[in-house]
Amino acid sequence: MAYEAEEIKVSQEIFYYLLEHHELGDETQERLFRGYAENERIQNLVKSQGEAAQCDIERYGDVIYLIPREDNTFLGFSKAQLKQLLCKSNGTDKDYYLSQFVILTLLVEFYDGQGATSKTRDYMRVGELQNCISNRLKEGAERALEEGEGEYSLTAGRSAETGLSREERQGIAFSNMIEAYEALRSDEKGSRAKTTKEGFLYNILNFLQKQGLIEYVEEDEMIKTTKKLDQFMDWNLLNQNHFQRVRRVLEENASEALKAEAE
């Protein structure tokens, strides 16, 4: 199938715009948006370029997004980069997993609906999020302890075959994350240092805001989600076709953390 020169030109303009901005809306670039939305041949060309760049090109409502795949560290973030951005300078894999748990907790608090949209609230306070993190870590550790009675008990030892506790073999090591969380100091003055609970959370929220996923109003200590995150959750992340892929990203095998700490 031969493409016309104009179709190739428009598709290249669209893809370059997405590389620069990661999203393209009908309000900001009507000509390019209409070219993509109304011409399947241009869509195919743009998606083909995305495939070559290890990205997915998806249209959610009136916005087209460029979404780097999990292993795309050129347009996305590697685990090492995220650890450097989100954790303290000497952060371990436990700190990294804790940062991902914080993000997951935020998503669960905002998106737990079963209606036309999964969003269940418009905002939450930072203090409430901090309490949710503490409670969910405690609940997860208690549940893992109950389920790990006997051979895989967290207090009784580890599997003779793998050297891992049951919770670690299942992918979420709550005891490790609690250890990392409790190692962070508390500072009621609102410290921004990553060695404090408040600063750790502050840096994660600022990172999410820079990615255009939340609005973090510091003076009111208020968190709001953006249209970008709302659309991504409704159209992609909570779509059952993507659930297992997302779960593999969020629930990394804890054995990786243990190996890294042993080296």
C-alpha positions as CSV (number, residue, x, y, z in Angstrom):
1,M,0.0,0.0,0.0
2,A,1.6,3.2,-1.2
3,Y,1.2,6.3,1.0
4,E,0.8,9.8,-0.4
5,A,3.6,12.3,0.3
6,E,1.2,14.6,2.3
7,E,0.1,11.7,4.5
8,I,3.7,10.9,5.3
9,K,4.5,14.5,6.0
10,V,1.5,14.9,8.4
11,S,2.3,11.7,10.2
12,Q,5.9,12.9,10.8
13,E,4.6,16.2,12.1
14,I,2.3,14.4,14.5
15,F,5.0,12.0,15.7
16,Y,7.5,14.8,16.2
17,Y,5.0,16.8,18.2
18,L,4.3,13.8,20.4
19,L,8.0,13.3,21.0
20,E,8.3,16.8,22.2
21,H,5.1,17.1,24.2
22,H,3.9,13.5,24.8
23,E,0.4,14.5,24.0
24,L,-1.6,16.2,21.3
25,G,-5.1,17.6,21.8
26,D,-7.7,19.0,19.4
27,E,-7.7,22.3,21.3
28,T,-3.9,22.9,20.8
29,Q,-3.2,21.4,17.4
30,E,-6.5,21.0,15.6
31,R,-5.0,20.4,12.2
32,L,-2.8,17.6,13.4
33,F,-5.4,16.1,15.6
34,R,-8.0,16.0,12.8
35,G,-5.4,14.5,10.4
36,Y,-4.9,11.6,12.9
37,A,-8.5,11.2,13.9
38,E,-10.0,11.3,10.4
39,N,-7.4,9.4,8.4
40,E,-6.7,5.8,9.2
41,R,-3.7,5.7,6.9
42,I,-2.1,8.6,8.9
43,Q,-2.9,6.8,12.1
44,N,-1.2,3.7,10.8
45,L,1.9,5.7,9.9
46,V,2.1,7.4,13.3
47,K,1.6,4.1,15.2
48,S,4.3,2.5,13.0
49,Q,6.7,5.2,14.0
50,G,5.7,4.7,17.6
51,E,6.4,1.0,17.3
52,A,9.9,1.7,16.0
53,A,10.5,4.0,19.0
54,Q,9.1,1.4,21.5
55,C,6.1,3.5,22.3
56,D,2.3,3.1,22.1
57,I,0.3,5.8,20.4
58,E,-3.2,5.9,21.9
59,R,-6.2,8.3,21.5
60,Y,-8.2,8.8,24.6
61,G,-11.2,11.0,23.9
62,D,-9.9,14.3,22.5
63,V,-6.2,13.8,23.2
64,I,-3.6,11.6,21.5
65,Y,-0.9,10.3,23.9
66,L,2.6,8.9,23.3
67,I,3.2,6.2,26.0
68,P,6.7,4.8,26.3
69,R,6.8,1.0,27.0
70,E,8.1,-0.4,30.2
71,D,11.6,-1.1,28.9
72,N,11.9,2.2,27.0
73,T,14.4,4.1,29.2
74,F,15.1,6.7,26.5
75,L,11.7,8.2,26.5
76,G,10.6,6.8,29.8
77,F,12.5,6.2,33.1
78,S,14.7,3.3,34.2
79,K,14.4,1.9,37.7
80,A,17.8,3.4,38.5
81,Q,16.6,6.9,37.3
82,L,13.4,6.6,39.3
83,K,15.3,5.6,42.4
84,Q,17.6,8.6,42.0
85,L,14.7,11.0,41.5
86,L,12.3,9.7,44.2
87,C,14.5,8.2,46.9
88,K,17.3,9.4,49.2
89,S,20.9,9.5,48.0
90,N,21.8,6.1,49.4
91,G,18.3,4.6,48.7
92,T,18.0,0.8,48.4
93,D,15.5,-1.2,46.4
94,K,13.3,-1.2,49.5
95,D,13.0,2.6,49.2
96,Y,12.3,2.2,45.5
97,Y,9.5,-0.3,46.1
98,L,8.1,2.0,48.8
99,S,8.0,4.9,46.3
100,Q,6.0,2.7,43.9
101,F,3.7,1.7,46.7
102,V,3.0,5.3,47.5
103,I,2.0,6.0,43.9
104,L,-0.2,2.9,43.8
105,T,-1.9,3.9,47.0
106,L,-2.6,7.4,45.6
107,L,-4.2,5.7,42.5
108,V,-6.3,3.4,44.6
109,E,-7.6,6.3,46.7
110,F,-8.7,8.3,43.6
111,Y,-9.9,5.5,41.3
112,D,-12.1,2.8,42.8
113,G,-15.4,3.4,41.1
114,Q,-17.5,1.0,39.0
115,G,-19.6,3.5,37.0
116,A,-19.0,5.4,33.8
117,T,-15.7,6.7,35.3
118,S,-13.5,5.0,37.9
119,K,-12.7,8.3,39.6
120,T,-14.4,8.6,43.0
121,R,-13.1,11.8,44.4
122,D,-11.9,15.3,43.2
123,Y,-9.1,15.9,45.7
124,M,-7.4,14.6,48.8
125,R,-5.1,16.2,51.5
126,V,-1.5,15.2,51.8
127,G,-2.0,14.3,55.4
128,E,-4.8,11.9,54.5
129,L,-2.6,10.3,51.9
130,Q,0.2,9.8,54.4
131,N,-2.3,8.1,56.8
132,C,-3.5,5.9,54.0
133,I,0.1,4.8,53.3
134,S,0.8,3.9,56.9
135,N,-2.5,2.0,57.3
136,R,-2.1,0.1,54.0
137,L,1.4,-0.9,54.8
138,K,0.3,-2.2,58.3
139,E,-2.7,-4.0,56.8
140,G,-0.5,-5.6,54.1
141,A,2.1,-6.8,56.6
142,E,-0.5,-8.2,58.9
143,R,-2.3,-10.0,56.1
144,A,1.0,-11.4,54.8
145,L,1.8,-12.6,58.4
146,E,-1.5,-14.4,58.6
147,E,-1.1,-16.0,55.2
148,G,2.4,-17.0,55.9
149,E,1.9,-19.3,58.9
150,G,4.1,-22.3,59.0
151,E,6.9,-22.8,56.6
152,Y,6.7,-19.4,55.1
153,S,6.0,-17.4,58.3
154,L,7.7,-14.0,58.3
155,T,8.8,-14.7,61.8
156,A,9.6,-18.4,61.4
157,G,12.0,-18.1,58.5
158,R,12.2,-18.5,54.7
159,S,11.5,-21.1,52.1
160,A,14.3,-23.6,52.1
161,E,14.2,-23.7,48.3
162,T,14.3,-20.0,47.5
163,G,15.4,-18.3,50.6
164,L,12.4,-15.9,50.3
165,S,9.5,-15.3,52.6
166,R,6.1,-16.0,51.2
167,E,5.2,-12.3,50.8
168,E,8.5,-11.8,48.9
169,R,7.8,-14.7,46.6
170,Q,4.4,-13.2,45.8
171,G,5.9,-9.9,44.7
172,I,5.1,-7.4,47.5
173,A,7.4,-7.5,50.4
174,F,5.4,-5.4,52.9
175,S,7.9,-6.0,55.7
176,N,10.7,-4.5,53.6
177,M,8.6,-1.5,52.7
178,I,7.6,-0.9,56.3
179,E,11.3,-1.0,57.3
180,A,12.1,1.6,54.6
181,Y,9.2,3.8,55.7
182,E,10.0,3.6,59.4
183,A,13.6,4.5,58.6
184,L,12.4,7.9,57.4
185,R,12.2,10.6,60.1
186,S,9.0,12.6,60.8
187,D,9.2,16.4,60.5
188,E,6.1,18.4,61.4
189,K,7.7,21.5,59.9
190,G,7.2,20.0,56.4
191,S,10.7,19.2,55.5
192,R,11.5,18.5,51.8
193,A,14.4,16.3,52.6
194,K,14.0,12.8,51.1
195,T,15.2,11.3,54.5
196,T,11.9,12.4,56.1
197,K,8.4,11.0,55.5
198,E,7.1,14.4,54.5
199,G,10.0,15.1,52.2
200,F,9.8,11.6,50.6
201,L,6.1,12.2,49.8
202,Y,6.7,15.8,48.7
203,N,9.3,14.7,46.1
204,I,7.0,11.9,44.7
205,L,4.1,14.4,44.4
206,N,6.3,16.9,42.6
207,F,7.5,14.2,40.2
208,L,4.0,13.2,39.4
209,Q,3.1,16.9,38.8
210,K,6.0,17.3,36.4
211,Q,4.7,14.4,34.4
212,G,1.3,16.1,34.1
213,L,-0.5,13.5,36.2
214,I,-1.5,15.5,39.3
215,E,-1.9,19.0,40.5
216,Y,-0.2,19.5,43.8
217,V,-1.3,22.7,45.6
218,E,1.4,23.1,48.2
219,E,-0.1,26.0,50.1
220,D,-3.3,24.0,50.7
221,E,-1.5,20.6,50.9
222,M,-4.1,19.4,48.3
223,I,-3.7,16.8,45.6
224,K,-5.9,16.8,42.5
225,T,-5.6,14.5,39.4
226,T,-5.3,15.8,35.9
227,K,-7.4,15.0,32.8
228,K,-4.4,13.1,31.5
229,L,-4.3,10.7,34.5
230,D,-8.2,10.4,34.5
231,Q,-8.2,9.3,30.9
232,F,-5.2,7.0,31.3
233,M,-6.9,5.3,34.2
234,D,-10.3,4.9,32.5
235,W,-9.1,4.0,29.1
236,N,-5.9,2.0,29.8
237,L,-4.8,1.1,33.2
238,L,-8.1,-0.2,34.5
239,N,-8.9,-1.9,31.2
240,Q,-8.8,-5.6,31.9
241,N,-6.8,-6.2,28.7
242,H,-3.9,-4.2,30.4
243,F,-4.3,-5.3,34.0
244,Q,-1.8,-8.1,33.9
245,R,0.8,-6.0,32.2
246,V,0.4,-3.2,34.7
247,R,0.6,-5.7,37.6
248,R,3.9,-7.0,36.4
249,V,5.3,-3.4,36.5
250,L,3.9,-2.5,40.0
251,E,4.5,-5.9,41.6
252,E,8.1,-6.5,40.8
253,N,9.6,-9.7,42.1
254,A,11.0,-9.0,45.5
255,S,13.9,-11.5,44.9
256,E,15.4,-8.8,42.7
257,A,15.6,-6.5,45.7
258,L,17.2,-9.2,47.8
259,K,19.8,-10.0,45.2
260,A,20.7,-6.3,44.8
261,E,21.1,-5.8,48.5
262,A,23.3,-8.9,48.8
263,E,25.7,-7.6,46.2
